[in-house]
Amino acid sequence: MMADERQSERPAVTEPIGRRRALGLLGSGALGLLGGCFGAKDLFERSDPGEQLSVAIKSPPADADTRALRIARFLATNLTAVGINATVVPTRRETLMRDVLVNQQFDVYVAPFPECDDPDFLRPLFHSRYTDTAGWYNPFGFEDGDVDSLLELQRRQDGGQRRRTLGTIQEKLARAQPLSVLAFVDELRALSSTVGVGYGADGIHSKLGYLTLSSATLDTVPDPTAGQTNGTAETRTAAPSETRSPADGIRMTLTDNRALKNLNPLSAAARDDGVVTSLLYDSLGQRIDGRVRPWLADSWTWSDESPVEVSLDLSIREGATWHDGTDVDATDVAFTYRFLSDTSMGAFDSPVPAPRFSGRASLLDAVETLDSNTVRLTFDSVSRPVARQALTVPILPAHVWESKTGKALVGSIDTEETLTEAVVWANRNPVGSGPLRFRRLQPQERLVLEPFADHFLTDVTAPHLKPFADGVDYDALTFRRAPSSEAAISLVQNGDAEGTGLGVAPSSIPTIGRDSSLDLSVTPTRTFYHVGYNTRRPPFDDPAFRRLVARLLDKAYFAEEVFEGYGKPAASPLARHDSLASQLAWDGRDPVAPFFGEDGRLDTDRAREAFRNAGYRYTAEGELVVS
Amino acid sequence: MVLLQFLGKLLAGVLVMVAVGGWLFVDREHAAAAFDQPWRRLREVTPHILVLLGVLALNRVFRNLGQELSWMLGWNVTGLIYAIEGEFVALVQVVATPALTVFFSFVYLYGYVFLATFPVVAYWLLADTDPMQRTLVAYALNYAIGLVCYTLFIAFGPRNLLPNTVQELLYATYPQSQILTSTVNTNTNAFPSLHTSVSVTVALLARRTRDVYPGWFKLSTVLAGLVVVSTMYLGIHWATDVVAGAVLAVVSVRLADRYHDLSWVWQAFPERTRVRTAEGRND
């Protein structure tokens, strides 16, 4: 039995940690580390007192994310209209995420926030304790004592009580506007009609979606009922059956090549949804139909103590093995939770939390191994529904990651901070325990995964695992690069891929509609586009200023025009959760920051007047000046 | 598969164009000379071929690394370029019609590759290897300087900054072409336009050989002009990229001249024939 002393003495994240230390989130690995050294570049962008205010809006380029870029342009145009010198800075995804999530080098950015299930994601996102932690951990530098205590309170509560607390948090956030929530996305995908979608609840591009995907063309025996489909397929220039290489199995396109360079599940700059790595790494529990159910753990029991001081005994599935043949045991689980909270494992003066999952790992107070297959997780002031979130982090093999706790050599370039290898590692030959294992990576081109024959799903009886039993239906799952959403669709049309893994731009819908061999899949998601403000930089430190900037954004217009109807305007990050504050529900107009104008057209005079009333000064030429 | 099909079509098309160009612009006298002293000529151009291949290989190896370096050290000039020229490219696109899009897509893809390959074939047929040498060196300089610029400057083309103002004519019409272009380049390498610089280089060099290939001089000049327009018409490049590309072409040709006049080049290749430019022959 190994009592985890250090863990219990110290909450997972107790003190602000330099963000630069985790530069490593950089997808590309070592080279990217240099990024932090050149912060001086930003000095040129700053405005001096008496001069016109200059604002740089960072966004992915149109090839990567047309929606975000168009919103950034819209904002730049309207900021210019109110006398602010605004520039859109198109930035590739990994650099954008590094600038925002690690180096705090931004004024304003536009990006999607990756989907989250439990509202507890708000805690690390807005708690002031996380302002210096790398990852989706308060990149805004937002600090509000009331919000902090409410965020801590909600994780102890459940039911109506928790909903009320979350309601108050949402209202406070709406007033403070550290970020402007714009709209939730309905993700669009093109799928070849030769693929069968199984578990549809989370959409095809999800762990469970990929596990239940099937391919009709892999069957050598022609299916008489599929005759019509085959007929249309043959009339096309290239029938999939002719051109496909069986070794590739099912092929999905990715318009984001980060997963084709970096497979580190802990990297915040290289991961958005983390779907690809979730296929490689299993967690103790898996969210199925909205509930966290036993997965790598075959069962768990709660201690019958008070509702918030809980502990949980979990038994790891008998015979679970890592992809390299080693057994998955309780030591790996205990290691993982400690490691996520501090990837230096206590060796450094201040902990280096993992840029992903450390928020969830911080719910834990202690981890003990009871025997080689059983662990006890102890939570401090956490309600059960929130505690279950901690079970959804990927379990890592201790024998692989133990050697990554040291100081990253490349980190010495940046003398100020200390890095662990764990956060900079590209992990290009991943060893997990997931249902798929790594076969081959052709960097920036394709990634091939194959079924893991020893995975527990090949032989399970539990009813909640029935849809996923007997393993996957294909020999390989290939992710391949596509330079843009149009190119992705053309790959599917020409039989070079079975579907677009990441969503495509709404402008591609006519192309999908015209082609009878393509199916359009629409998945409402909890991913929301937002404008994030760096509240450390004036004038974005002024909530009134942020609220006014928010009123330059026409969310209804975005949903209608930029998302082409495949999205819903919103005023709260919980708009697609049960706990949405009723006052923040979208009711034809923005309940918090209504647009200064109509149908995407700004009422410039009104907007300028509002800035003037808020105390901002204009020159005779109509330029808003920095005071 | 999409990529191979597309590449096959492109190569076949360019081969046909080179053949037609050869039939039009090369007279029998020159064609016969193709078999005259091939070894001497090969010896004379080998170092230049190696220089070009070296630069191309370096480009290949350095591309991913250069991309990372560029995001670290490079200056993102996309916003600056937009501030300079605004929506000029959208203005170019006002004339867009489907037929014109097909035409300019053809010019951008086939016309450009033809423009870059034909001189290598045509100059090989000349007894004097000087134009060939200059062409190879100028190409190498275009790529080498271009690569340095791509590392120093991050510039997305207009289609990536103004998707609803500037239409993405090429990639929307032929998405396959983007799979090809993204394999050989990245979308941050818009400044300067290498399509422009190589085309203008070819036209500048063609001017010097206009007494030997007068037809080629006229065609290359017109075609280079069309390639330049196509880069903007298709929404791929800014006017600024085009201007920088033209400057790069002039610089590359000048430097290629300098390289030729260097004394150590003379010493290194003593068997070289006398440098004769078109101007020289006119005396």
Interface residues (C-beta under 8 A of the other chain):
Chain A: S28 L31 G32 L34 G35 F38 K41 A56 P61 A62 D63 T66 L69 R70 R73 T87 V88 V89 P90 T91 R92 T95 A238 T243 P443 Q444 R481 A482 P483 S484 E486 A487 I489 S490 L491 N494 G495 D496
Chain B: M1 V2 Q5 N64 L65 E68 L69 W71 M72 L73 W75 N76 T78 G79 L80 Y82 A83 F156 R159 N160 L161 L162 P163 N164 E168 Y171 A172 P175 Q176 Q178 I179 T181 S182 N187 T188
